[in-house]
Structure formats: C-alpha cells, structure tokens
C-alpha cells in the first residue's frame, strides 16, 4: 500500500500538508493504482509514517469522503469507494454549436447600444449603492415575481407623462429586457398554432421567438407610413397577434401614421386579436416630440406595451417592462409567478430612484441632443460618397440607413468592414422574404470626436470601392 501511495510531504511547500496528502491519495484512486475496496491505513498509522499530526491525516480523509472517493466504515477502517467506469476511449467528444462572439466594447456604427460616454456613471454608482444598502436592510422575503411596487409605480407615472398611457402599477410587469417581456406575453396569450403579423423588414429576434413558440409569423410590408394594415388583413385576417414598432419602426425609423394606427386598432377589436407594441426607442425621437404610444389610443384594451431601458440607459442594467390591459392582469400574474422574469431587487430599486428623482428625463434630454448632433455629423461625412443622393441617406431612429443600389451585397460589405473594426448593420438581414432591399445601417450613438472623421472616411472608401466593382 505504501508503495502504491508514495506519499511525500514537503513542509516548505506553499500547499498545506492536508492538501498534499489528499492530492496524492486522490491521484492514486483516479489512476486506479488503488483498486475499489482497497483498505487505507488508519489515521494513526499514516500519521506515524509521515511524521504529521493525526488531525492532519483525518482532515485529508474527510475531504476525500466528501468527494465520495473513499468510504469510512467505522472500526473496519477506510476503503476506496466504487467508482463509475470511465467513458470508452473511442467515444467522440460532444460537438458544440459555435457561439456568437461579442466585442469587448462598442465598435463604430454598432447598433442597439447607447452612447458609452453619455452614461452617468458616478450618479448611477451612488444610486445603486443606496439601493443595495436599502435592500440589505429590508425584511428577508421572496421577491415579487412581477417586480417591486416602487419601480412599477414609477414606470406607470412616467408612461402617463411621456407616452400618454394611463395605467396602474398592477398592470406593469418588470422583466429583464424586451426579449423576456416578449416571452412573457407569448406564454400568457397562449397563441401556439396561431399566426401573427410581423413587420417586413422587422426584428429577427421577434420572428425567431414567435417560431419557437409555435406561432407562424406572417410578413407584412412596411412603407413610408408604417405597417400596411390592409396587406395584413388580406394575408391573415384571423391572425391572433400583430407585433409592431409604432413609434419608430425598426429598422426603417418611420412612425406608424394616424390612419394606420386607427385601422390596426379597428382590426384588433373586430378580430379579437392582440397587438404587441414594441416601443424600443421610447422617448428617443430626435426631432420634435415622440408620438403617443399606440396603447394610449386603444379603447378596446387589445394592446400590450413592451418597453426597455437597454437603449436609454444601458443593456447591462437589464430592466424592461410590459404593460397589459386590465383583462389580462390575472393571466400575466400566473405566468410571471412561474417564470419570475424580474431582475434583482437592487437594480429595480436603483431604476425606480433614477426615475423618481427626475434623473431619467434629464438624461433623455441630454442624449437626444447628443445623438442629433452625431447623426448630423455622420450625414455630412457620408454626403461625399460617390453616387449618393438625398434619398440614399435616411434617418432610421438611432441609425442612418445608407441605401445601396439593387443587387448590392450588403452582407459582404459588412464582413469587410468588420475586418477593419467597423460594426456595420445590414438591411437585408431584417427581411424574411425575397423582397429584401440592400442597405447599411450605421449606428450613431458611439460616433464621438475625434473618431468620427477617420472611421467615416474609412467607411466611405470601403463602400465606394464596392460600388465601383
């Protein structure tokens, strides 16, 4: 047994004597030098052999017992445990699907991210610290799966002021972002096997979520006035759901016109269908005041409103919300209780304080001025691109859409731009049908000086070379 163990202790080593003994015995067991059932020396005998205290050996044995490598049998001593057979050597390792690689920081033209240099880091840190202390002193309780009352009340008040939505806190459900809100709504509405209108072009993550839930997305074209409601009625008059970005259509940036809004609401009331309003840019309308939310115009209670702080504050904040008609509150409570979509209480309390103390509205005003200036600067730089016409550059929310000639390979241009450190979006990937149009979506939020001029010149040169081919 001693030869098979070959335990040597080094009192000058950084590793403790207990760990040295347990490591040696563990290796002997796993390498099958000690067979299952083999009896180990007693604590006293091994301690005498090694010249260490019995408590040191006992601690090593207890560690191995916890790892289920040895079994203590009382007066019968300690024995090596029966181990599971190792996998066959010929067994191939599992094949893992490739995972999406995320950049370390925001890259030029990257969409979906707010300005990194515009986030109020010091203020937010103080608010989070106070929220953490408040939560630590709170009674030990399970959190409300629908979200803290403080945050739901602040969101209800903000929506009444900024979006024209009249609701009470019980209608507000806190989530970890838009996708969690979408999942909550899909499950609560129980629409498996039904169809849903989906904007064309539209957000691919929404389309994928509908399909995963067993809902067939029906692409409905978007024009300069938003979703073509008459096309949706012609394609799927009995659709159970319509998902729309009414305030600023994603990705084209056009608002849903008043006449289209009324037509959509009439259809939903007549067909007893639901409308999911993705208000993904909230108040970030860079010219004038944002139009009231579609939910504010809904007398029949058919609109579910989904919002998020990811683009107005930061994705890392991880807070979104869903507002539902009163008739759906009980059903959403049941689903939220099972899914528990709300983030941790500290984050919720911090966002509630940010809203309550007026910081959020002031932050939005600053961001709108900053983004408008960066958008105008980008348009000025792109005006020098050969072949560019006034209709080629379109304001698309927090991006500028550069339309390309028919037949252009916007995906290939984006891949080459990525090789130069530019994260350019492609319009064609937002389409589900062959009606796709090529274009580049250029996020404006992180285009600050002095990087604006060089990255724009680099992009112009790259696109010009493709258009000349």
N, C-alpha and C positions, 0 to 999 in steps of 0.2 A: 504493500500500500504506500509506504513512504517513497519507494522508487517511482511509483506511478504519479504521486503528487508532486514530488520535488519542490517542496515549499521552501523558499528562502526569503528571509525578511531583511530589510535594509533600514536601519533606524535613522540613517541620514537622508532617506528619500523624502520627497515632499508628500507622497501618498501615505496615509495612515497605515499602521500595522494591520488594523482590521480590514481595510480595503485590500492590502496586499494578499492577505490570507484568503479572503473571499474571491478575489480575482483568480488566484491560482486554482482553487477548487472548482470554480465555475468553468474555467477553461478545460480542466480535466474531464468534467462531466459532459460538456458540449462536444468535445472532441472524441468522446467515447473511450477515453483512457480509463475512466471509471464506469463500469457497467451498471445498469439499473439494478438496484437491490444491494449493491456493494455497501458494506458497513464502513463507516468513517471512524477514525479514532475519537475517543471521548475528549471532551474539552480539556480535562486534566492531563491526559496523556500527550495530546498535541501541544498543550501549553508548555509541558516539561521539555518536549523535544525541541521546541522553537525558542525556549527561554523567554516566554512572554507571559503576561498575566492571563489567568483563566477567563476573566471578563472580556479580554480582547478576542479570544477564540470564540467565546459564547456569542459575542456581537456579530462576528463573521458568519457563524452558523445560522443565527436568527435572520440575517439578511438573505441567506440562501434559501431558508424556509419560506420567507415572504415571496421569493421569486419562484417558489414551487420546484426548486431543483433538488432539495433534499427533504426528507421526512423525519421528524423526531418521533421516536416510538417509546419514550419513557425509559424504563430500565433496560429495554432491548437496544438502546443506543440510537444513533442517527444513521440513516441509509440513503443512498442515491435514489431519487424518485424515478418512476417510469416516465419516460419522455415520449412525446409524439414522434412518429417516424419522420425523418427528413424527407422533403419532396424529391421525387426522382430527378437524377441529374439531367435527364433528357427533356424534362419539362421546360418548354419555352417560357421566357418571361412574358408578363402581360404586355399587350400593345396598348399604349396610352394615346388618346387623341391629342393632337397638338393644341396647346393652349395659346390664347391670344396674348401677345406681348404688349404691355402697356409702357409708354415712355415715362421716364423718370419725372419730367416736368413738362409744362405746356410748351408745345412747339409752335412756331409761327404758322398762322392760318388755321390752327386746330379749332374745331367747332365744339360746342357743348360745354365749354369751360368759361367761368367768369374771369375777369382780369385779376391776375395774381398780385399785381402791385396796387390793386384797389381795395383789397380786403382789409378791414380794420383789425389788424392782428392784436394790438395791445388792448384795445377796447374789448374785443371778443375774449381774450385771455382773462381779463378781470371778471367779466360776466360769468364765464364758465367756472372760475374759481369760487365765486359766491354761490353759484348753483350747486357745486359739489359740496360745499360746506352745509348748505341748506338741506340737501338730500341726505347727507350723513346724519344730521340731527333729527331727521324725520322718523316716525314710528316704523318698525320693521313690518312691512306688509307686502303682499303680492301687488305688483303694479296693475293699473287699469289697462287691459289689453287694447282699449280704444284710444288711449292716450291720456295724459294728465289733463285735469279740468282747466288748469291755468293756461295751458297752450291752446286748448280747444276754444276757450273763451276769447283769447287774444286774436286767434285766427278769424273767429266769427265777427269780431268787431272790425278787424282790418278789411275783410271782404265786403262788409256793408259800406265802408268808406271808399275803398279803392275800386271795387269790382261791381258794386250795386247789388250784391247778393244779400238777401235778408234771410238769416238762418240763426238757429240757436246752437249752443255748444253740443247738445246731444246729436245734432246732425253731422258733426265734424268727427272724422276718424283719422288719427295720426298714423302715418306709415313711415317706412324708411326711404321713401322716394317714389317716383312715378311708377316704376315697374311693380313695386309692392302694392301700390294703390290700384293699378290695373288688375293685378292678380286677385286682390280682394273683391273688386267689382265683378270680375268674371265669375268667380266662385259664388258670390252672393246672388247673382242674377240667374244662375242655373240655365245657361244657354247652350249646353252641349247638344251637338247635332243641328244647330240652327245656323243661320247666315248673318253676316254683319257687313255693313258698308265700311269701306276703308278708302281713305283718300289716295288718289293716284296722281302724282307721287305722294308717298306717305312714309311714316316712320317704320322701318323694318322690324324693330323690336316689338312694336304693337302687333304687326302682322304675324310674327312668329308666335307671340303669346296666344293670339286667337287660335292659331292652328293647333298648338299644343293642348289647348282646352277643348278641342273637338269642334271649334266654330270655324265655318268656312268664310274667309274674307272675300268680299266682292269688290274689286277695284272700281272706284267711281272717279271720273276725271275731275280735275281742278282747273279752273281757268282764272281770269283776272278778277272774278267776283267770288272766288272760293269754290267750295264743293258744288257740283252741278246736280242739284237735288232731283231735277227731272230725270236725269240719267239713272240715278239710284232707284227711283220709282219704277222706271222701265226695266231695269235689270233684276231687281229683287224687291218687289213691293211689300212682301211679307217678312223682310229681314227683321231680326229681333233686336238689332243694335246698329247704331251708327257712331263711329269714332271720328271726331272732328277736332281740328285745331282752329277754332273760330276766330280767336283774337289775331293771331299772326300764323298763317298756315306754314307748317313745317313740311318741306324746306323752302317754299317759294316766298313766304312772308306776306302774302296778300290776306287781308281780313275778309271774313265772310260777310257779304253785303246784307243790308237790312232785309231786302226782299227774299234772299236765300234763307236767312235766319227764320223768317216767318213761315216760309214754305217747309223748312225742315221741322219746325215745331208742329205745324199742322199735320205733317205726315206721321210724326211720332204719336201724336194724340189720336189720330184716326186708326193707325195700325196697332195701337197699344204696344209700341216698341220703345226702346230706351236709347238715349243719346249720351255718350260718354264724351264730355268736353275736356280735352287736354289743353289746359291753359299754360303751356310750357314756358312761355316768356313773361307771364304775369303782367306787371306794370312796365316792362322794359320796351315801351313804344318810344322810339327815338324822335319822332316828330309828332307834336300835339299830344293829346290825352288819349290813353287807351280806351277803346270802346267797352261798354259794359259787357260783362260776361253773358254768354248765351243763357245760363241758368237764371239770370236776373230777369229775362224776358219770358220765362216759362210759366204760364198759368196752370198747366195741367200736371205739373210735377213729374215730367218724363226725363229730366236732365240730371246726370250725375257729374259733378265737377271734380276734376283732379288737378292738384297743384303741387309744386315742389319748391324748395329753397335752394336746389342744387345750382341753378343758373344765376340766382340773385345773390346768394351768399357764397357757397362752395359745395361741391359734391361730397366732400369729406364730412360736412355737417350731417348729411344723411337723414334729412327730415322732409317728408311730404305729407299730403293730406288729401282726403276725399270728403266731399260734402254731398249728402244724399237727400232725396225728398223724404218727408216725414213718413210716408207709407212704407219706406224701405228700411227705416232705422232698426227695427227689431231684427230683421233678417241679417243686416250687416253686423249687428252686435253678436249674433250667434256665430257668424263666420269669423269675426275678429277674435272672439274668445278662443277659438280653436287655433287660428293662425298666429295670434299675438304679433301683429305687424309693427307695433310701435317701437321706436328706438328706446335707449336707456333714458331714465328719468332726468339725469343731469343735463343731457343735450336738450331735452324738451323744455326744462326749466330755463335754460340759457336762451333758447329761441323766444320763449314767452317774454322774458325780461327785455330782450332786444326789441321786440315789438312794443311792449308796454311803455318803455321809456322813450319812444319816438326815434330810436336809432335806425330802425329799418327804413322808414320813409326818407330820412335824411340820406341814408346810404343809397337808396334807389335814385334820388335826385342827382347825387354826385356821379353815379355810374352812367346815367343817361347822358349827361354832358360829356363824360369821358369817352363813351362809346360813339357818340355822334361825331366827335372830333376825329377819332381814329377811323371811322368809316369814311368821312370826307377826305381824309389824307390818303387813304387807300385808293379811293376812286380817282383822285388826282394823279397818283403814280401810275395807275393802270390805264389812264387815258392815252398814254404814249404807246400802247400796244398796237402794232400794225393791224389794220383791218377792224379795229374796234369802232363800233357805232354807239350812239346814245342808248339804243335798245339792247346792247350787248351786256351792259352793266346794270344789274337790278339789285336794289336794296332788299335783302331777304332776312329780316329780323336782325340778329346779331352776326350776320354774314353778308358778304357781297357775292351775288351769283354772276359769274362770268360765263355767258352762253357761248358755246362753241359751234362752228359750222356742222351741219348734219353729216354724220359719218365719222366724226372725230372720235378718237379712242380716249375718252377722259380718264379711264382707269389706268391706261398705260402712262399718261402724263402724270397722274398722281403717284404711280410707282416710282417714276424717275425723280419726281420732286421729293419723295420720301428719302431717296438716296442722298439728297442734298440737305436733309434735315428740315424739310417743309412738309407739314401735315395738311395736305390739301384734300378736301372732300370732293366726292364725285356725285353729280346729279343723277346719272343713270342708275346708280345702285338703289335709289329711292323708289324705283318703279318696279311693279310686279308683272307688267305686260310688255309686249313688244312696242308699245307707243313711247318708249323711253327716249328722252332727249339728252344729248351730251352737254355737260357744263361743269364748271369748277365752283365749289362752294368754299369761300375764303372767309374763315372766322376773323372777326375784327377785334376781339376782346383783348388779346395779348400782343397787339402790334404797337408797342410803345417806342418812343425815341430812346436811343439812337438806332434801334434795329430796323425801323420801318423802311428806310430808304434802301439799305443793302438787300434785304430779303425780297422787297418788291422788285428791284432791278433784276435779281436772280430769277424770280418767277417770270417776269416779262420776257427775259431772254430764253428761258426754257420753253414757254408756250409759243413764242414766236418761231423757234426752231421747229416745233411740231407742226405749226400751221404752214410752214414753207415746204414740208416734205410731200 
